[in-house]
């Protein structure tokens, strides 16, 4: 019951993960989709119109360009005068305060009453003109406003900025208004700044209303396009006038489709369309690519690329930036083909292109061009192992782009003069950008735990530090690994498995023997055998430890996970038979502790791992054969592989009996070529001269 519950929980978690992937993919793609289906052309100033003839389907005004609008509105704002309220009570309060201070302190500072009268008169003059705060005055000067409207008892009067006072200007005026009769030094001792308070207050309500009235009277349009009027021809260069007309059409189209009902209907359609295609792709994975469907990293890698390319397309279309044809869509199948397979690469690419196409005005030409280039990229890149292959793919992709689009234009235009030359540049740039797929492969390897053929080839170089160390410390093991790598490569290639992966895994499967090389037969020389001083249990543990030691070395040297799995599975959960059988022979009727003689496992779970287990056992056993004949080699291969099958090592591995028969044939042929009898060269008899 517990086991069933655990399996049910696992299935629910897998279902929930796929559901989240589905919802996130659909949600992100639809979120960035433009909701304006009435105008989704892309155009640029001084570039040719790449679509067919455009006819106005409704009347619309020709709006002024943003630059013209800004220039004219700035000019209007310079003439605009904000409203300020004159508060007469402020002046009265300050004059009253001046009178009180004169009676208390100022009378002693001023020479006579004329000074007080002068201050009263001057202060009254300043408050009648108006005092504005330094902050408001700075803003007026910054906006280049020459005057303001002063509201006095509901009557607004226009006053120049030069006729009103700031606090500082008012203070200076009080000191210098009549220096011929009144000494400014005496007035300065009277702390006149204490009697200066702004009495002009900014009237935001009146100002906003006046500004709104001003802009309401502003004309945003310079003309009118009538329904049925031709706007632009295919191939016509878009000058500033045409650009403004097209921008006006775009703005008017958006205004006409802003109703909430239309937006909701459009959103529903986008969700259904995207959801159907994403769902169909997931259904394809579940039926035909169960392995990828069950791997979280594979799902995340494929759907993340779908989201990236779809969102990039939608942003370019919505913001009318670069042409969508410059996006390197072909990069997607190249990356997926490198890590997964060609059919899945094409299916994911086709779904992405179909979803992207609904954001474009003319989707059919986009679909035709991109699908053709994607197919060529997949077919030309069967196995990425060299940099030159990506260059060849890019060349073929660019050539396909140009030929397919040229053929399409011949069909639709029938006129060389109307061909869109800029499109060929966009397509060439798109193909060139596919080169960046090569460095991106490294990022995808690290992010999603994949190992590309490029990495496998780099690891299989015998100058790799770890392999060079193996050849120095355990030369016999190194030679054994080389022989096994040749066997597995040939066998894996024959049954349709990944030969390069099997070969690389074979080179590293025994690196753990470097820790104790002398305890392994292939590294022993001169009849020395350190196992003679150990018990069978101890010897078994030393041999078994080469798996765990190899795993530690792999971790230390950052080997990919897929290579580590070859180290742990090449003996599976089997036993060290030599020591196990020897122990039983010396202890008849007794059973040893099986764990002391058993490898940690697990058993192989991929065809490549299974082939390595077979090749490792066959190659090692072949070294101890007394004679090498076709019959003895055939018997050896059959015996070992049949024994492994009988013991259930491949029960959890997707390999069938037909594959095993093919592998047997490969091993037999390879071993016979390795151990075939050599010709004995005759020696030159005495008396003969060369």
LORO-87638 format. One line per 10 residues: number of its first residue (from 1); their letters; for each residue x, z, y of C-alpha. Coordinates in steps of 0.05 Angstrom, whole numbers, plus 32768, in hexadecimal, padded with zeros to 4 digits. Layout:
N
NUM> A> X:Z:Y  ... .
//
This chain:
690
1> XXXXXXXXXX> 8000:8000:8000  8038:8012:8030  805A:7FCF:8022  801A:7FA9:8030  8010:7FD0:8071  8057:7FBF:8086  804C:7F76:8078  800A:7F76:809F  802C:7F98:80DB  8063:7F63:80D9 .
11> XXXXXXXXXX> 8030:7F2A:80D8  800B:7F49:8113  804C:7F50:813A  805E:7F08:812C  8018:7EF1:8141  801B:7F1B:8180  805F:7EFE:8193  8047:7EB7:818A  8008:7EC6:81B2  8033:7EE2:81EB .
21> XXXXXXXXXX> 8060:7EA4:81E9  8022:7E77:81EB  8000:7E9C:8225  8040:7EA3:824E  8051:7E59:8245  800C:7E41:8258  8006:7E73:8290  8049:7E63:82B1  803F:7E17:82AC  7FF8:7E1A:82C7 .
31> XXXXXXXXXX> 800A:7E4B:82FE  803A:7E1A:831F  800E:7DDD:8315  7FF5:7DC0:8358  7FAA:7DC6:8360  7FA6:7D87:838B  7F97:7D4C:835E  7F80:7D1F:8397  7FC6:7D14:83B2  8004:7D1C:8387 .
41> XXXXXXXXXX> 802F:7CE2:83A0  8078:7CEE:83AE  8097:7CCB:83EA  80D3:7CD1:8418  80E3:7CB9:845E  8109:7C77:8461  80FE:7C6D:8416  80D3:7C37:83F4  808D:7C48:83DD  8094:7C4A:8391 .
51> XXXXXXXXXX> 804A:7C46:8380  8017:7C0E:8385  7FEF:7BFB:83C3  7FCE:7C39:83E2  7F89:7C30:8402  7F65:7C67:8429  7F27:7C7F:8404  7F0C:7CA7:843F  7F15:7CAE:848A  7F4B:7CDE:849F .
61> XXXXXXXXXX> 7F71:7CED:84E0  7FBB:7CDE:84E7  7FD9:7D22:84F6  8015:7D2B:8523  8056:7D3C:8500  806C:7D85:84FE  80A4:7D76:852F  8075:7D57:8562  8042:7D8F:8559  8078:7DC4:8563 .
71> XXXXXXXXXX> 8094:7DA1:85A1  8050:7D98:85C1  8039:7DDF:85B1  807A:7DFC:85CC  806E:7DD5:860C  8027:7DF0:8610  803F:7E37:8603  8071:7E32:863C  8037:7E25:866C  800C:7E5A:864C .
81> XXXXXXXXXX> 8005:7E9C:8673  7FF5:7EDC:864D  7FC4:7F0F:866A  7FD6:7F54:8685  7FA8:7F8A:86A0  7FBA:7FAB:86E3  7FAD:7FF6:86DF  7FA6:800E:8728  7FA0:8057:8713  7FE9:8058:86FF .
91> XXXXXXXXXX> 7FFF:804A:8747  7FD0:807E:8764  7FEA:80B3:8734  8032:80A5:8745  8023:80A6:8791  8001:80E9:8788  803E:8102:8762  806B:80E8:879B  8042:810F:87CE  8047:814F:87A5 .
101> XXXXXXXXXX> 8092:8148:8799  809C:813B:87E4  807C:817D:87F5  80A5:81A2:87C1  80EA:8183:87C0  80F1:813F:87E1  80E5:815A:8828  8127:817E:8824  814C:813F:880C  812F:810D:883D .
111> XXXXXXXXXX> 8146:810D:8887  8100:8103:88A3  80B8:80F2:8893  80C5:80A7:889E  80EA:80A6:885B  80AD:80C1:8838  807F:808E:885A  80AF:8057:8847  80AE:806D:87FE  8062:8070:87FE .
121> XXXXXXXXXX> 805C:802A:881B  8091:800B:87ED  8076:802D:87AE  802F:8014:87BF  804B:7FCE:87C8  806D:7FD1:8784  8030:7FE9:875E  8004:7FB6:8780  8033:7F7F:8768  8035:7F9D:8723 .
131> XXXXXXXXXX> 806A:7FBF:86F7  8075:7FA5:86B1  809D:7FC6:8679  80E3:7FAD:866B  80CF:7F9A:8624  8095:7F6E:863B  80BE:7F4E:8671  80F6:7F3C:863F  80C3:7F1C:8611  80A6:7EF2:864B .
141> XXXXXXXXXX> 80EB:7EDB:865E  80FD:7ECC:8616  80BF:7EA0:860E  80D0:7E7E:8650  808C:7E92:866E  808C:7E8A:86BA  804D:7EB1:86CB  8016:7EDF:86B3  7FCC:7EE8:86BE  7FC0:7F2D:86DE .
151> XXXXXXXXXX> 7F79:7F48:86D3  7F63:7F72:870E  7F1B:7F8B:870B  7F08:7F53:86DA  7F27:7F1E:8706  7F64:7EFB:86EB  7F99:7EE4:871C  7FD6:7EBA:870C  8017:7EDD:8721  805D:7EC3:871A .
161> XXXXXXXXXX> 808E:7EEC:86F1  80BC:7EEF:872E  8087:7F16:8756  807E:7F50:8725  80AE:7F89:871A  80D0:7FA8:86DE  80E2:7FF2:86E2  8129:7FE1:86F5  8114:7FAC:8729  80E3:7FDD:8748 .
171> XXXXXXXXXX> 8117:8014:874D  8149:7FE5:876E  8112:7FCD:879E  8102:8014:87B3  814B:8020:87C5  8158:7FDF:87E9  8116:7FCB:8809  812D:7FDF:884F  8176:7FF3:8850  817A:7FE8:889B .
181> XXXXXXXXXX> 814E:8025:88A8  8153:804D:8868  8193:8063:8846  8192:804F:87FC  81C2:8088:87EA  818F:80BB:8805  8156:8099:87DF  8180:8098:879F  8182:80E4:879F  8136:80E7:879C .
191> XXXXXXXXXX> 8131:80D2:8751  8102:8099:8763  8101:807F:871B  80D3:80B9:870A  809C:8099:8733  80A0:8055:8710  8071:8048:86D5  8059:8004:86BC  8013:7FF4:86D2  800D:7FAF:86B2 .
201> XXXXXXXXXX> 7FF4:7FB4:866A  7FF5:7F79:863A  7FAD:7F62:862A  7FB3:7F49:85E2  7F6A:7F38:85DA  7F65:7F0B:8618  7FA9:7EEC:8609  7F97:7EDA:85C1  7F54:7EBE:85D5  7F74:7E93:860B .
211> XXXXXXXXXX> 7FAA:7E7A:85DC  7F76:7E69:85A7  7F4D:7E42:85DA  7F8B:7E1D:85EF  7F9D:7E09:85A7  7F55:7DF7:8597  7F58:7DC3:85CD  7F9A:7DA8:85B1  7F95:7D65:858E  7FB6:7D66:854A .
221> XXXXXXXXXX> 7FAC:7D1C:853B  7FC7:7CDC:8559  7F98:7CAB:8537  7F68:7C9D:84FF  7F6C:7C79:84BB  7F2A:7C5D:84A4  7F11:7C58:845D  7F27:7C17:843B  7F63:7C0F:8469  7FA6:7BFE:8448 .
231> XXXXXXXXXX> 7FD9:7C36:8451  8017:7C1C:842D  802E:7BE6:83FD  805B:7BF0:83C0  80A4:7BEA:83D3  8095:7BF2:841E  80C7:7C1D:8443  80A6:7C5D:845C  80B7:7C63:84A6  80A4:7C9F:84D1 .
241> XXXXXXXXXX> 805F:7C82:84E1  804E:7C75:8498  806B:7CB9:8485  803C:7CDC:84B7  8000:7CB5:849B  8011:7CC8:8453  801C:7D11:8467  7FD9:7D0F:848B  7FB8:7CF4:844C  7FD8:7D2B:8423 .
251> XXXXXXXXXX> 7FC0:7D62:8452  7F7A:7D45:8456  7F77:7D3E:840A  7F8A:7D88:8402  7F55:7D9D:8436  7F20:7D76:8411  7F30:7D98:83CE  7F34:7DE0:83E6  7EF1:7DF7:83CD  7EF5:7E31:839C .
261> XXXXXXXXXX> 7EC9:7E0E:836A  7EF5:7DD0:8367  7F33:7DFA:8360  7F15:7E22:8327  7F00:7DE3:8302  7F45:7DC5:830B  7F66:7E05:82F3  7F3A:7E06:82B6  7F4C:7DBF:82A6  7F97:7DCD:82AD .
271> XXXXXXXXXX> 7F92:7E0A:8280  7F6C:7DE3:824A  7F9B:7DA7:824E  7FDB:7DD1:824B  7FBF:7E01:8217  7FAC:7DC7:81E8  7FF1:7DA8:81E9  8017:7DEA:81E2  7FE7:7DFE:81AA  7FF1:7DBC:8186 .
281> XXXXXXXXXX> 803C:7DC5:8189  8037:7E0B:816C  800B:7DEF:8135  8040:7DBB:8126  8074:7DF2:8120  8048:7E1C:80F2  803A:7DE1:80C3  807B:7DBA:80C3  80B0:7DE9:80DE  809D:7E2D:80C3 .
291> XXXXXXXXXX> 80E5:7E46:80CB  80E6:7E3A:8116  809F:7E55:811C  80B5:7E97:80FE  80F6:7E9C:8127  80EA:7EBE:816A  8129:7EA1:8189  8115:7E5A:8175  80D0:7E61:8194  80ED:7E80:81D3 .
301> XXXXXXXXXX> 8122:7E4A:81DA  80F0:7E10:81D3  80B9:7E2C:81FF  80E8:7E44:8235  8101:7DFD:823D  80BA:7DE3:8240  80AA:7E14:8278  80EA:7E04:829F  80DF:7DB8:82A0  8094:7DBD:82AD .
311> XXXXXXXXXX> 809C:7DEF:82E6  80D5:7DC6:8304  80AA:7D88:8303  806F:7DAC:8323  809A:7DCA:835A  80B8:7D86:836B  8074:7D65:836E  8052:7D9D:8395  808A:7DA2:83C9  8096:7D57:83CB .
321> XXXXXXXXXX> 80E1:7D62:83C1  810D:7D36:8396  80EF:7D02:8367  80DA:7D20:8324  80FE:7CE5:8303  8140:7D07:8316  8133:7D42:82E9  815C:7D3D:82A8  8121:7D44:8279  814A:7D26:8240 .
331> XXXXXXXXXX> 8176:7D64:8242  813E:7D89:821E  813D:7D60:81DD  8189:7D5E:81DD  818E:7DAA:81DD  8156:7DB4:81AA  8172:7D7D:817D  81B6:7D9F:817E  819B:7DE2:8166  815D:7DCE:813E .
341> XXXXXXXXXX> 8149:7D88:8126  8136:7D44:8141  80EB:7D47:8132  80E2:7D8A:8154  810B:7D71:818F  80DE:7D35:8198  809D:7D5B:818F  80B0:7D90:81C2  80C9:7D5A:81F2  8089:7D31:81EB .
351> XXXXXXXXXX> 805D:7D6D:81F8  8086:7D7F:8236  8083:7D38:8252  8038:7D33:8247  802C:7D75:826B  805A:7D61:82A5  8037:7D1E:82AC  7FF4:7D3B:82C3  8015:7D51:8305  8029:7D09:8315 .
361> XXXXXXXXXX> 8000:7CD1:8335  8016:7C9C:8303  8024:7CC2:82C2  8027:7C87:8292  8068:7C6A:82AD  8087:7CB0:82AC  8072:7CBB:8263  808B:7C77:824C  80CF:7C7D:826D  80DC:7CC5:8259 .
371> XXXXXXXXXX> 80C6:7CBE:8210  80F0:7C81:8206  812E:7CA3:8222  8120:7CE2:81F9  811B:7CBB:81B8  815D:7C98:81C6  817E:7CDB:81D6  8167:7CFA:8195  817B:7CBE:816A  81BF:7CB7:818B .
381> XXXXXXXXXX> 81D0:7D01:8184  81C6:7D0F:813B  81FE:7D42:813A  8221:7D59:8179  8269:7D68:8165  8293:7D45:819A  8290:7D3E:81E5  8291:7CF3:81DF  824D:7CF4:81BD  822B:7D11:81FA .
391> XXXXXXXXXX> 824A:7CDB:8226  8230:7CA6:81F6  81EB:7CC6:81F7  81EA:7CC7:8244  81FE:7C7E:8247  81C6:7C6B:8216  8193:7C96:823B  81A3:7C76:827E  81A1:7C31:8260  815D:7C40:8240 .
401> XXXXXXXXXX> 8141:7C5B:8281  8155:7C1D:82A7  813E:7BEA:8273  80FB:7C0B:8266  80EB:7C14:82AF  8101:7BCD:82BF  80D3:7BB3:8288  809A:7BDD:82A2  80A3:7BC1:82E9  80A5:7B7A:82CE .
411> XXXXXXXXXX> 8062:7B87:82AD  8040:7BA9:82E8  805E:7B86:8324  8074:7B3F:8311  809B:7B3E:8352  80E5:7B50:8359  80DD:7B5E:83A4  80AD:7B97:8396  80D7:7BBA:8363  80E8:7C03:8372 .
421> XXXXXXXXXX> 8134:7C03:8375  8139:7C4C:8386  8118:7C5D:8344  8154:7C41:831E  8181:7C70:8345  8154:7CAB:8334  8155:7C9A:82EA  81A0:7C90:82E9  81AA:7CD4:830A  817B:7CF4:82D7 .
431> XXXXXXXXXX> 81A2:7CD6:829D  81E4:7CEC:82BB  81CC:7D34:82C2  81C2:7D36:8276  820E:7D40:8273  8201:7D88:8288  81DF:7D94:8245  8225:7D9C:8227  8239:7DDB:824F  81F1:7DF5:824A .
441> XXXXXXXXXX> 81F7:7DF6:81FE  8228:7E30:8203  81F5:7E58:822D  81BD:7E4A:81FB  81EB:7E5F:81C2  81F7:7EA3:81E3  81B0:7EAC:81FB  818B:7E9A:81BA  81BF:7EA7:8184  81C9:7E5F:816F .
451> XXXXXXXXXX> 8209:7E3E:8158  8214:7DF5:8169  823E:7DC3:8142  826F:7DC3:817C  827B:7E0D:8172  827F:7E05:8126  82B4:7DCE:812E  82DC:7DFA:815D  82D9:7E33:812C  82ED:7E07:80F1 .
461> XXXXXXXXXX> 832E:7DF3:8113  8365:7E12:80E8  838C:7E22:8128  8356:7E54:8138  837A:7E98:813F  8351:7EB9:8108  835D:7E80:80D6  83A6:7E7D:80E8  83AC:7EC7:80DB  8389:7EBD:8098 .
471> XXXXXXXXXX> 83BB:7E87:8085  83F5:7EB5:8096  83DC:7EF6:8077  83B6:7EDA:803B  83CF:7E93:802E  83AE:7E8F:7FEA  836B:7EA4:8006  8374:7E71:803E  8380:7E39:800B  8344:7E51:7FE3 .
481> XXXXXXXXXX> 8319:7E4F:8022  8330:7E09:8032  831F:7DF0:7FED  82DB:7E12:7FEF  82CD:7DF4:8034  82D8:7DAE:8018  82A9:7DBB:7FDE  8271:7DD8:8008  8275:7DA2:803D  826C:7D6B:800A .
491> XXXXXXXXXX> 8235:7D8F:7FE5  820E:7DA4:8023  8211:7D5D:803F  81F6:7D41:7FFD  81B8:7D6D:7FFC  81A9:7D67:8047  81C2:7DAB:805C  81F1:7DB9:8097  8235:7DA5:807C  825B:7DBB:80BA .
501> XXXXXXXXXX> 823B:7E00:80B9  824A:7E08:806E  8292:7DF1:8079  829E:7E22:80B2  827E:7E5B:808D  82AA:7E4D:8051  82E9:7E51:807B  82D7:7E97:8092  82B4:7EB4:8056  82F2:7ED8:803A .
511> XXXXXXXXXX> 8314:7EEE:807B  830A:7F37:8065  8341:7F2D:8031  8375:7F30:8069  836E:7F7B:8068  8388:7F81:8021  83A1:7F3B:800D  83CC:7F53:7FD2  838F:7F6C:7FAC  8374:7F26:7FA3 .
521> XXXXXXXXXX> 838E:7EF8:7F6D  8399:7EBB:7F98  83CA:7EE2:7FC4  83F0:7F03:7F8C  8434:7EEA:7F78  846B:7EFE:7F48  843C:7F20:7F17  842E:7F5A:7F48  83E8:7F76:7F40  83D7:7FB5:7F69 .
531> XXXXXXXXXX> 8396:7FBF:7F42  83BF:7FDA:7F07  83C6:801C:7F2B  837C:8022:7F3C  833E:8032:7F14  830A:7FFD:7F0A  82DD:801F:7F3D  8314:8021:7F71  8327:7FD9:7F64  82DF:7FC3:7F6A .
541> XXXXXXXXXX> 82D8:7FE7:7FAD  8317:7FC5:7FC8  82FC:7F81:7FB5  82B6:7F91:7FCF  82D3:7FA9:8011  82EB:7F63:8023  82A2:7F54:8035  829B:7F8F:8064  82E2:7F85:807F  82D2:7F3C:808C .
551> XXXXXXXXXX> 8293:7F4F:80B1  82BB:7F7F:80DE  82EE:7F49:80ED  82B5:7F18:80FD  8297:7F4B:812D  82DB:7F57:814E  82E7:7F0D:8157  82A0:7EFE:8170  828F:7ECE:8138  8247:7EB4:813A .
561> XXXXXXXXXX> 8212:7ED8:8112  8208:7E9B:80E5  8252:7E9F:80D0  824D:7EE9:80C3  8214:7EDB:8093  8242:7EB1:8068  8271:7EEC:8062  8239:7F1C:804B  8216:7EEC:801B  824E:7EC6:7FF7 .
571> XXXXXXXXXX> 824D:7EFA:7FBF  8205:7F0E:7FCC  81F0:7F4F:7FAA  8219:7F3E:7F6C  824D:7F67:7F48  8298:7F64:7F43  8291:7F4C:7EFC  82DA:7F53:7EE6  82DD:7F9D:7EF5  8295:7FAA:7EE1 .
581> XXXXXXXXXX> 829E:7F8A:7E9D  82E2:7FAA:7E93  82C5:7FEF:7EA1  828C:7FE3:7E6F  82BD:7FCB:7E3A  82E4:800C:7E40  82A4:8036:7E41  8278:801A:7E0A  8230:8032:7E0B  8237:804D:7E53 .
591> XXXXXXXXXX> 821C:8032:7E94  8246:8038:7ED4  822D:8045:7F1A  8218:7FFE:7F2B  8220:8009:7F76  826C:8013:7F6D  8272:7FCC:7F51  823D:7FA9:7F7D  8247:7F80:7FBC  821B:7F96:7FF8 .
601> XXXXXXXXXX> 81F8:7F52:7FFC  81C7:7F36:800E  81BF:7EFA:7FE1  81C1:7EB5:8002  8184:7EA2:802A  8199:7E5D:8044  81AF:7E1E:801D  81F3:7E21:803E  81FF:7E69:8028  81E9:7E58:7FE1 .
611> XXXXXXXXXX> 8219:7E1E:7FDE  8252:7E4B:7FF5  8243:7E7E:7FBF  8245:7E47:7F8B  8284:7E26:7FA6  82A8:7E69:7FAE  829C:7E7C:7F65  82AB:7E36:7F4A  82EC:7E2D:7F71  8306:7E72:7F5F .
621> XXXXXXXXXX> 82F6:7E69:7F15  8315:7E24:7F13  8359:7E42:7F25  835A:7E6A:7EE4  8349:7E2F:7EB6  837D:7E23:7E7F  8372:7DD8:7E7E  8350:7DA7:7EAC  8325:7D74:7E89  82E4:7D54:7E9C .
631> XXXXXXXXXX> 82C1:7D7B:7E67  82DF:7DBE:7E7A  82CF:7DB3:7EC4  8287:7DA0:7EB4  827E:7DDD:7E88  829C:7E0B:7EBD  826E:7DF2:7EF5  8230:7DF4:7ECA  8240:7E39:7EAF  824C:7E59:7EF4 .
641> XXXXXXXXXX> 8211:7E39:7F19  81E0:7E44:7EDF  81F6:7E8D:7EDC  81EA:7E96:7F26  81A5:7E77:7F22  8194:7EA2:7EE5  81A9:7EE2:7F0A  817A:7ED1:7F43  81AC:7EC9:7F7B  8184:7E8F:7F99 .
651> XXXXXXXXXX> 813D:7EAB:7F92  8137:7EB5:7FDE  8159:7E74:7FF0  8138:7E31:8000  815E:7E0A:7FCC  8140:7DE7:7F8F  8159:7DD2:7F4A  8163:7D8A:7F61  8191:7DA3:7F98  81B8:7DCD:7F66 .
661> XXXXXXXXXX> 81C1:7D91:7F37  81DC:7D68:7F72  820B:7DA1:7F85  8224:7DA4:7F3D  8234:7D5A:7F3E  825A:7D61:7F80  8282:7D9D:7F67  8294:7D7A:7F26  82AB:7D3B:7F49  82D3:7D61:7F7D .
671> XXXXXXXXXX> 82F5:7D8E:7F49  8306:7D53:7F1D  8327:7D30:7F58  834D:7D70:7F68  8366:7D7C:7F21  836D:7D36:7F05  83AC:7D29:7EDC  83E8:7D10:7F04  8412:7CD5:7EF0  8455:7CE9:7ED4 .
681> XXXXXXXXXX> 848A:7CC0:7EF7  84C2:7CA5:7EC9  850A:7CB9:7ED5  8541:7C85:7EDF  856C:7C7F:7EA0  85B7:7C86:7EA2  85DD:7C46:7EAC  85AB:7C27:7EDC  85BC:7C1F:7F25  858C:7C1A:7F5D .
//
